[in-house]
Amino acid sequence: MWINSFLLPLVLTIFIEGTAAFLLGYRDKQTLQVVTVVNLITNPFMNFISVLLAYFAIGRFFYWFILPLELLLIPVEWLILSYAMPKKKKELLKLSAAMNMISFTIGLLIF
């Protein structure tokens, strides 16, 4: 259960969002490391919420709960990214939004 509920989504998110950042032109080592750390901080929270929603049998309404949480993560992740790289604040908001939407969409296709 722990692997399917927490580890696999974390690894996939780090891979997907890291790849997205790379493809969007963020190829420097520091940015990719910060993207990884951001996901290590925020992804377990989202996975925990997902497990709770599944436990309480939210079922077909699952994505109506997850999508707003995912949208709330955009500014949270942007703040963490901005703290680590303050000279790129404006462009990091776009990066955060793009990475989260890409990983959410791919997550819909996978799960």
GIRACOR-V333094 format. One record per residue. N is the residue number from 0. RES is the residue in one letter. OMEGA is omega in whole degrees, 0 to 359 (999 if undefined). Layout:
N:RES:OMEGA
N:RES:OMEGA
//
This chain:
0:M:182
1:W:181
2:I:181
3:N:185
4:S:187
5:F:187
6:L:181
7:L:177
8:P:179
9:L:181
10:V:179
11:L:180
12:T:178
13:I:180
14:F:183
15:I:183
16:E:175
17:G:178
18:T:178
19:A:179
20:A:180
21:F:181
22:L:178
23:L:174
24:G:179
25:Y:187
26:R:181
27:D:185
28:K:182
29:Q:181
30:T:180
31:L:176
32:Q:179
33:V:177
34:V:178
35:T:180
36:V:178
37:V:180
38:N:176
39:L:180
40:I:190
41:T:185
42:N:178
43:P:176
44:F:180
45:M:179
46:N:178
47:F:177
48:I:179
49:S:179
50:V:178
51:L:179
52:L:178
53:A:180
54:Y:180
55:F:173
56:A:177
57:I:173
58:G:188
59:R:178
60:F:185
61:F:185
62:Y:175
63:W:176
64:F:184
65:I:182
66:L:177
67:P:177
68:L:178
69:E:178
70:L:176
71:L:179
72:L:181
73:I:179
74:P:178
75:V:180
76:E:177
77:W:179
78:L:179
79:I:178
80:L:181
81:S:177
82:Y:182
83:A:183
84:M:188
85:P:182
86:K:184
87:K:189
88:K:185
89:K:182
90:E:179
91:L:175
92:L:177
93:K:179
94:L:180
95:S:179
96:A:181
97:A:181
98:M:182
99:N:179
100:M:178
101:I:182
102:S:177
103:F:180
104:T:178
105:I:176
106:G:176
107:L:181
108:L:183
109:I:186
110:F:999
//
